[in-house]
Amino acid sequence: MSLYAGIAFIKLCREAETARGQLAALPAPLAWEDMVALGQRHDLEFTVHELQSAIAVDWAMRRARYTRPG
């Protein structure tokens, strides 16, 4: 279980059509535990907290990339 696996899951859902489809097929409202279970189906072990941390890192990196200074 790790933050890195959570980041890998985010990347997988962005890049792999199969994973995106599986994520879209999860019942609404989407639960954190459902996303953890989906990650496990793709051999990625992480906790809810690690996934939440991975999402925070992902958004921080996006903010840094797309925010222009001054």
GIHUMO-V491297 format. One record per helix or strand. SS is the DSSP state (helix for helix, strand for strand). FROM is the first residue (numbers start at 0). TO is the last residue. Records with the same first field share a line. If there is no record, write none. Layout:
SS->FROM-TO + FROM-TO
This chain:
helix->2-14 + 16-24 + 31-40 + 47-65
